[in-house]
Structure formats: structure tokens, C-alpha cells
Amino acid sequence: MDTYFNASAAVVGYPELQGKPLVVCHSNSSKGTAEISAANYEARAHGIKAMMSIGEAKTRCPNLLVVPYMYDKFQTISEQVYRLLLRTSSAVQPLSCDEAYLDVTGLGDPELLAAALRRDILATTHCTASAGIGPNILVARLATRRAKPNGQYRVTSTQVLPFLADLPLSDLPGVGWAQQQKLAEKNLTTVRQVWSSSKEQLQRILGEKTGSALWAHAHGRDDRQVEPPKARKSVGAEVNWGIRFDSYEDAERFLAELAQEVATRMATAGVQGKTVTLK
């Protein structure tokens, strides 16, 4: 889904918000430190992004619109999207509430399937979606970045290497800041530059597993298969945004409410647990 799903979903039903810089955050204080969870493309044009404080965001864009979390609305739209995905293919691997892999092998022209799916999503949810199409998961994921916003992009098997050539290595999975630094010391910053290195050289720089994976990804190879969800083995709840405690009692109260939410979800699923995990 486009524009970071929460921000896109928030404007559904509010046409007056379309085209204006908008973020999702629990606070609207120009001096606040609350973190933004999502920003639309108009807000991102001002340099605003997720995890930025609302105070800094409002300094960058004084006319910034702030909307609260709308969990029920987000859930409804997410469920609508997944129904459409499952109608397109039975092989759907969820990544989040608004992103998934689909295997459409043998189901027809993938570009026509993607276009139809995106039209259905827009008609059903009033949110735009983008699609990346490739011969494997790696390439399809990278193609999605090229497709946004509100588009689709296909990379065929013969186009994989030209498509990857000038990408920064940070675009590849498993290449974080620490790995980037090690590679940069060897003058390796783009995929094209990795092609002149052997797998063994990369393994000496990054370790056996990471070096082998980077060599494969730089050559457009990815053996992962789309895997539909397995049977659930746990029930949990977590909140990652907008949590601020003024006292120990606030933390205790929040933990109790979170535990109650887990208990409610377990009752709904008709299951019981024997282990409690805090993280």
C-alpha cells in the first residue's frame, strides 16, 4: 500500500484532507516529543518521516495536519485488502497489515493481474497500492520501490542484472550500517562493484553466511518461496508508538491493560496459554 498505510487510510472519507501534508501521531503539540508513525507523500516532501518528533515536523511544516491513530479503520481496510489478495492467489505471504508477497505463477499475465488487483483495492478501500513484479521475492520487493507511488513495475529475468547494477548495497537485505562500513572500506558501495568480487572475498569481509547471501542477492538470486501463514502458535499484543509514562503507576496500568488485551484475544481465539513472554 502507498503513503505508508496508516496515513493513506486516515484520509479515507475525508476528501478535504487529500493532497495536504499529513501525519499520524497521538500528539498535536508543536513542542511535543511524540513520534510520528506515518507521513504521506506531501509531508515527506518537507523532509518529514516516521519516527521524527511531532515538534520537529511542525517546525518543518507549520501547516502540517495531524490525525490520531484509527485502529478500527486501519484493521477494516487491511482486512479488505487481504480478501482481495486471496481472491487473486491462494499463495499469499503477509509481511504486515499493508504488505504481502503473492505467487501468481501460472495464473496469467502478472502485469494484468497486478493492474486489476490495484484497481480493486482502490475501488474497495479508496487507498492506492503499488506492485513490484519479478522472477523472485528479492527482485519483486526491489521493483516495488521503483513502482511507488501508485504504480507497478516489472523486472523480467533478462532485466534483473541491469536493474540491480547501480543500486546501493544498502538496498539489499542483510546490508545494514555495519556491513555498509565494512564494504565501503573495500570500495564496494553498489551492486555493480560487487560483481568483481568472488563469494569467498565477500565472506572474508562479512562472514560466511552474510557474504554468501550478499553475493547471491547481488546476482539477483533468491531461492525463497512465498509461504502462506502457518498455524498460529502464540497470541500477543504490543504497542510501539506514542507510549510515554510520567510515573511507575502509569507503566503498571499500561501493562495491565495490555495483558487484558492479550486475554481478550485468547478468549476470542478459544485458546489457553502456558507461557508468558515480555519483550
C-alpha positions, 0 to 999 in steps of 0.5 A: 500500500502507498503513503505508508498505510496508516496515513493513506487510510486516515484520509479515507472519507475525508476528501478535504484532507487529500493532497495536504501534508499529513501525519499520524501521531497521538500528539498535536503539540508543536513542542511535543516529543511524540513520534510520528508513525506515518507521513504521506507523500506531501509531508515527506516532501518537507523532509518529514518521516516516521519516527521524527518528533511531532515538534520537529515536523511542525517546525518543518511544516507549520501547516502540517495536519495531524490525525490520531491513530484509527485502529478500527479503520486501519484493521477494516481496510487491511482486512479488505485488502487481504480478501482481495489478495486471496481472491487473486492467489491462494499463495499469499505471504503477509509481511504486515497489515499493508504488505504481502508477497503473492505467487501468481505463477501460472495464473496469467499475465502478472502485469494484468493481474497486478493492474486489476488487483490495484484497481480493486483495492482502490475501488474497495478501500479508496487507498492506492497500492503499488506492485513490484513484479519479478522472477523472485521475492528479492527482485519483486520487493526491489521493483516495488520501490521503483513502482511507488507511488501508485504504480507497478513495475516489472523486472523480467529475468533478462532485466534483473542484472541491469536493474540491480547494477547501480543500486546501493548495497544498502538496498539489499537485505542483510546490508545494514550500517555495519556491513555498509562500513565494512564494504565501503572500506573495500570500495564496494558501495553498489551492486555493480562493484560487487560483481568483481568480487568472488563469494569467498572475498565477500565472506572474508569481509562479512562472514560466511553466511552474510557474504554468501547471501550478499553475493547471491542477492547481488546476482539477483538470486533468491531461492525463497518461496512465498509461504502462506501463514502457518498455524498460529502458535502464540497470541500477543499484543504490543504497542510501539508508538506514542507510549510515554509514562510520567510515573511507575503507576502509569507503566503498571496500568499500561501493562495491565491493560495490555495483558487484558488485551492479550486475554481478550484475544485468547478468549476470542481465539478459544485458546489457553496459554502456558507461557508468558513472554515480555519483550 
